[in-house]
Amino acid sequence: MAEICPVCDKKINMFSLDTIQGVDIHGDCRDAFSKNPELYGGKAIEKTENADDQFDLGLFPDNDKSVHVKSFNMPFLDMVMFMVKWAIASIPAFIILFIIGAIFTTIFGVSLLSFFK
């Protein structure tokens, strides 16, 4: 998936992908695309008298903005690197949980031993 952003001519990865009017661009290039979408393969936006019609901030609950992911395509090596990083990132969490468990074992283990004597 080596797509090129038509705005800045740089490679788009899955973390910076933003699709506007069916054109894949970087999230940072959104403002430049919005100023002149016809230049980058989009359609010009017709202006209305009421500016609230163009922008939906999603502040009201009647607008359903749910997302249903059916599938995604991820290269094997990228997935392996993601899983390795995930495993390395979990090491501090296991250390913290071990320390908390040792503290609880010390507190409650000593009190239970004295209870059964």
N, C-alpha and C positions, 0 to 999 in steps of 0.2 A: 504494500500500500504506500508507494512512494509518490504521493500526490504533491503537486507544487501549488503554492498559494498564488493566485493571479495578481494579488495586490503587491506583495513584497518579493515574489519569485524565490521563496525559500521553501524547503521541504516541510510538509505538514505531518506531525506525528499524531497518534490517537489522543494525546492529552491536550493538544492545542487546536484540535479540529473544531470548527464552528461552521455550520451550514446555514447560509442565508439565501433564500430564493433558489435553492437547488445548487448553489455554488459553494464549494468547500474552500474555506479561508481560515487563517489564524484568528483566534479570538481577539488578539491585539489589533488586527486589521479591520475590525468591524466599523470603526468610525470612518476610515478612508473609503471603505466599500459603500457605506450609507450616503456619503456625500456625492458619489458619482457611480451608481451601480451599473449603468449601461457600459461604462468603460471596461468593467471586469466581467461582463457576461450576465448581468442581472437586468431587471426591469426598473424603470423609473417609478418612484412612488408618487401617486397623485396626492396633492395636498388638499385637505378638507378644511372647512372653516373651524371645526371643533378639533383642537389638538388632542383631546382625550380619546378620540376615535382611533388615532394611530398607535397610541402607546397603551398597552395593557400591562399593568404592574403586577397583576395577580393578587391584589389585595382583598378581593371579594371572593367568598367561598363558592359562588355559583359558577365560577370559571373552572372547569375540570382540567387540570394540568398534569394528570397522571401519565406516567411513562411505563410502557410494557416492553421489556427487552425480549425479543424472540431469540436472537443469537448475536454473536459477535465473532469476528475473525481476528485471531491473534497468532502471529508466527511462533513456531515452537521454541526457538531460542529466546525470544522475548518472554515467553511464558516461563521458561526455566529460570531466567534471570530474575523475574518477578518472584518466583517461589523461593529462590535462594535469599533474596533480600528480605522476604517475609520471615523466613526461618531465622535469619540473623537478627532481625528486629524483635523477634519474640524472646531472645535470650535475656534481656534485662527484665522482661515481665516475669519470666520463670524465677529469676534471682529474687525479685521483690516478693513473689508469692512464697518462695522457700523461706525467706526471712520472716514473713508474717506467720507462716505455719509453725516455724521454730518458736516464735514468741508465744503463740497460743498453746503449743505443746508444753513449753516451759511453765507457763502460768497454770494451765488446767491439769497438766500431768503431775506436777508437784502436789497440787491440792487434792487430786484423786488418790495419790499414794498415801498421803496423810489421813485421808478419810477411811481407807480400808485397813489401817493398822489397828 
